[in-house]
Amino acid sequence: MEMKKIFIFFTLICLTSSTRAQSLKRVKVFCTDNFNIKAAITVTRLSNDPLLVVDALKNNLVESGFKVISEKVAKEIIELSNKGAVTDSSFKQEISLGKTTYIKSVYVATITYAWNEYNALIDLQGQIVDLASDGEIVATFSFHQSGAVPVRKPLEITKIIAEKLKQKVK
């Protein structure tokens, strides 16, 4: 009887490990040839981030060797534009006011995610945009899990994303 309990316990451990490994295979990353892993990157904050996924991604990017620039050093400038033109019989004036944010990195990573009622991450989508190339998307990443698989923590998922980005996965 004791041997049967050990066998069942061992089988459960193997199944759990296999299922956990399978769920991490759900992390998808794609990089273009233009993605330069040595260029500075900023991860934009979310207005609602209860699982702290943005912080997890920043930390894992830094640990993987990326140069991560804090969004806090971005400068927000309010600009006033006053353009006037005189013709033979009239004067036309255009005045505009706008807010511009200047980021000190080449890339900006944006993410969105969903979670369930148990505060478990169930879906994550993201992209990295090259600001120097007119907003070209140079990398994308995603993760999706259902309620049937073990719950993955944002730190685990973002670690795999950072590692695959460093490898420039295609």
CORWO-V157943 format. One record per run of one state. SS is the DSSP state (H for helix, E for strand, - for the rest). FROM is the first residue (numbers start at 1). TO is the last residue. If there is no record, write none. Layout:
{{SS/FROM/TO} {SS/FROM/TO}}
This chain:
{{-/1/1} {H/2/24} {-/25/27} {E/28/31} {-/32/40} {E/41/43} {-/44/52} {H/53/63} {-/64/67} {E/68/68} {-/69/70} {H/71/73} {-/74/74} {E/75/86} {-/87/90} {E/91/102} {-/103/106} {E/107/115} {-/116/120} {E/121/130} {H/131/133} {-/134/135} {E/136/144} {-/145/153} {H/154/166} {-/167/170}}
